[in-house]
């Protein structure tokens, strides 16, 4: 069973940041620079966690995975209601195809 996840990260080192970005990009679609939506089964989620755990500095860096619920055969989801402070989400980003 696949679930939608919102993946965000805050990485304190440029080299680790690029590595984390590349890993997360392989599992999901970018919403912002450090925010991704992903559709993962349990094995994929575990693999994402394993790869990230090998790259990040656990004392300095942070990666958050927010479980947004089950995937019901939908390949495209609409971002939930939200508030933007500063630049608004581009209208093309309101609907996101999750891989």
N, C-alpha and C positions, 0 to 999 in steps of 0.2 A: 504494500500500500504506500503510495506516495503522498507526501505532505508538502505544502507551500512553506517556505522559510524566508524570512527577511534576514539577511546577513549583513552586519555592519562591522567595521573595524577601525581601530585607532592605533596606529603603529608608529613608534618613536624613531625609527631608523629608516633612512631612504632605501637602502638595499633590501631590508626585510619588507618594507612597504611594497616595493615592486614585486617581490616574490609572492607575498600574500595576495596582491591584486591578481597576479597571473593564475594562482590556484583557484581563487574564488570565481574568476571569470570563466574558468573551465566548467564550473558547476552551475552558473546562473547568469542572469542578465543584469547589467548595470542600470541602476536608477539614478544614482549620483556617483561621485568619485569613489566613495568608500561604502556604498550601500547597494546591495544586490538582492534580487529575488531569485529563488531557486526552487525547483520541484524535485524533491529527493525521496528515495526509498531509504529504509534503515541502513542498508549496506553503503549507499552513497553518502549518507550523512556521516556514518562512521569513518569512511574514507576521507571525506572533507576534513573532519576533526583531526584525523591522524596526520594528514599532510600539513595542516596549519600548525598543529602542535610541534612538529619538527622544525618549523621555520621561526615561529614567534619567540620573543624573549618573555617568558611567563611573568616576570616581575615588572616589566615596563609596558608591554603591549596588551591590547584587549581585542578580542573578537567576540561578537554577540550573535547568536542564532535565535531568532524569534519564530516560534511555531505559529503559523497563520492558519493551520487546519488542513484537513484532508483535501486532496485533489479529487474532484468528481468528474474526471474525464474531460476537463476543460483545459485547453492549452493556452488560453489567453485569460488573464484576470484583470480586473479593474482595481486600481489602487483604492484602498479604503478612504473614507473621509479623513481629511487631514487639514492641518494649518501650516502654511509656509511663512516663515519669518525671513524677510529678505526676498531674494529672487524666487518667483513662483516656479512650480514644476511645469515644464514645457508641456503643452497640450498633447504632443506626440508621446509623452511619457505617461500619460494618464492610464493608457491601456498597455500592458506589458505582456509579451509572450515569454512564458517561463519555460526554460529547457530542462 
